[in-house]
Amino acid sequence: MTDELSCPLCESAMESGQIVGRSPGVKFKKSAGLLGDLSGVPVTQGFFNHSADALRCRDCGTVVIPGR
């Protein structure tokens, strides 16, 4: 992953890293529902420990997860 992207909110430099979590992983949902984190579009990969490449703005804290 590269640090070349600017923050979409404040245009400051972003740093590379990862978001991490545990099973069943991190998902994207348009709204909360009865199934909680069991449904939705997965944004992490892994079996027990989940992770995804991400960029974080050093100034405002915005996190961007590029598509797979």
C-alpha positions as CSV (number, residue, x, y, z in Angstrom):
1,M,0.0,0.0,0.0
2,T,1.2,3.5,-0.6
3,D,1.1,6.7,1.4
4,E,0.6,8.8,-1.7
5,L,-3.1,9.5,-1.2
6,S,-4.4,12.6,0.4
7,C,-7.2,12.6,3.0
8,P,-10.7,13.0,1.3
9,L,-11.8,15.4,4.1
10,C,-8.8,17.6,4.9
11,E,-6.3,16.7,2.2
12,S,-3.5,16.0,4.6
13,A,-1.1,13.1,4.1
14,M,-2.3,9.6,5.0
15,E,-0.3,6.8,6.5
16,S,-0.5,3.1,5.6
17,G,-1.6,0.5,8.1
18,Q,-4.3,-2.1,8.8
19,I,-7.6,-2.4,10.5
20,V,-7.8,-5.5,12.6
21,G,-10.6,-7.5,14.3
22,R,-11.7,-10.9,15.3
23,S,-14.3,-13.4,13.9
24,P,-16.7,-12.9,12.2
25,G,-14.7,-10.0,10.8
26,V,-15.5,-6.4,9.9
27,K,-18.4,-5.9,7.5
28,F,-19.9,-2.9,5.7
29,K,-23.7,-2.4,6.1
30,K,-25.9,0.5,5.2
31,S,-27.7,0.3,8.5
32,A,-27.8,-1.9,11.6
33,G,-30.1,-4.9,11.6
34,L,-31.1,-8.0,13.5
35,L,-28.2,-10.0,12.2
36,G,-25.6,-7.6,13.5
37,D,-22.1,-8.3,12.1
38,L,-23.2,-11.7,10.6
39,S,-24.5,-10.0,7.4
40,G,-23.1,-7.3,5.2
41,V,-20.1,-7.0,2.8
42,P,-16.8,-8.2,4.3
43,V,-14.0,-5.6,4.3
44,T,-11.5,-7.8,6.1
45,Q,-9.9,-11.2,5.4
46,G,-8.7,-14.0,7.6
47,F,-10.0,-16.8,9.6
48,F,-9.6,-16.1,13.3
49,N,-7.9,-12.7,13.2
50,H,-9.2,-10.4,10.5
51,S,-7.4,-7.6,8.8
52,A,-7.5,-5.2,5.8
53,D,-5.1,-2.7,4.4
54,A,-6.1,0.9,5.3
55,L,-5.0,4.5,5.2
56,R,-5.4,6.9,8.1
57,C,-5.1,10.6,8.1
58,R,-2.5,11.9,10.6
59,D,-4.5,15.1,11.2
60,C,-8.2,14.4,11.3
61,G,-8.2,10.6,11.9
62,T,-10.2,9.7,8.8
63,V,-9.7,6.0,7.8
64,V,-10.0,4.9,4.2
65,I,-10.2,1.2,3.2
66,P,-9.3,0.7,-0.4
67,G,-11.4,-1.9,-2.3
68,R,-10.0,-5.4,-2.8
